[in-house]
């Protein structure tokens, strides 16, 4: 999806013009993938513009960097102020928010410890990641030939730029074969997640979702949906899911900041249920969108501007 430029980007403590937000070509992250990021949304709720689960996202970016021995030079409170300042400066009531922590320009080589840790926050208008109609009609997905890395090869709990080379391969393969999204398996052949989303599979009224041991990133929207399911009395179980369960599921949906809560209507050209969003998926969508559209937030998930 093309980026719609705004006026300002926050870089290392100051707002700079969009076209002036540049880095040196020898920035460490460009060569070695040494960056950590988040995707966050600000919604135009009936209570006013509000950012969804901002504290949780910013805590995760700090944790992701920490795993790689990178000390973020700002506290979560300072990062919160930076995000809100950037949204206000660009006069946006609704936007996608991209904070990025990265190893900057100083030294070249696999040892990154001599490079500065830089931080930026950008915001821009962004619609439905998988298409505006996907929330209603669902998407067609395939099982990817690319697997998620084993957990002892690269830290999968870190939302790091380097991890998304694998995700790009999954996404490109799916698109080039006529699907909207790819579903990856783990090193043992169990279902892991989409290229950039977590996955939920429903069978006989029970929701199943893969555990962290399958190499997935434990998403913040994923956690939100599990909480909402519990409140609606829908049981959720984390367990390893065999590939063939995707073909006999009653319902499947994907979750993520960008994808929100998107139904899957087919996997490998096999219809999921009746090929439309099922009743439990609809219930969870209604509960989720009531928060981000109406601002009916009993969980403290919204940060109002």
FENHU-V846898 format. One line per field, one symbol per residue. ss: DSSP state (h for helix, s for strand, l for the rest). psi: psi as a letter, one per 30 degrees, with the letter a starting at -180 (. if undefined). burial: b if it has 16 or more other ideal C-beta (glycine too) atoms within 10 Angstrom, else e. A space follows every 50 residues. Layout:
ss = ???
psi = ???
burial = ???
This chain:
ss = lllllllssssllsssshhhlllllllhhhhhllsssllssssssllsss sslhhhhhhhhhhhhhhllllllllhhhhhhhhhhhhhhlllllssssss ssslllllllllllllsssssssslllllllllhhhhlssssslllllll lllllllllshhhhhhhhhhhhhhhhllllsssssllllssssslllsss sssllssssllhhhlllllhhhhhhhhhhhhllllssslllshhhhllll sssssslllssssssssllsslllllllhhhhhhhhhhhhhhhhllllll lsssl
psi = kkkjkaelkkjhfkklkefgillkfgkefffggilkllklkkkilfglkk kjheeeeeeeeeeeeeeghkjkgkleeeeeeeeeeeeeeghkfklkkjkk klkakelklfjfffkljlklkkklkkakegkefeeefllkllklfklkll fgekjffkikeefgeeeeeeeeeeefgglflkkllafgglkdlaegllkk kkkhfkkkkllffgglkjleeeeeeeeeeefggjkkkklkjleffffgke lklklleefcjklkflkhgkkjbgglkleeeeeeeeeefeefefgijgfg fkjk.
burial = eeeeebebbbbeeebeeeeeeeeeeebbbbebbbbbbbbbbbbebeeebb bbbbeebbebbbebbeebebebebebeebbebbbebbeebebebbbbbbb bbbbbeeeeeebeebbbbbbbbbbebeebbeeebbeebbbbbbbebbbbe beeeebebbbbbbbebbebbbebbeeeebbbbbbbbeeebbbbbbbbbbb bbeeeebbbbbeebbbbbbbbbebbbebbeeeebebeeebbeeebbeebb bbbbbbbbbbbbbbbbbeeeebbeeebbebbbebbebbeebbeebebeee bbbee
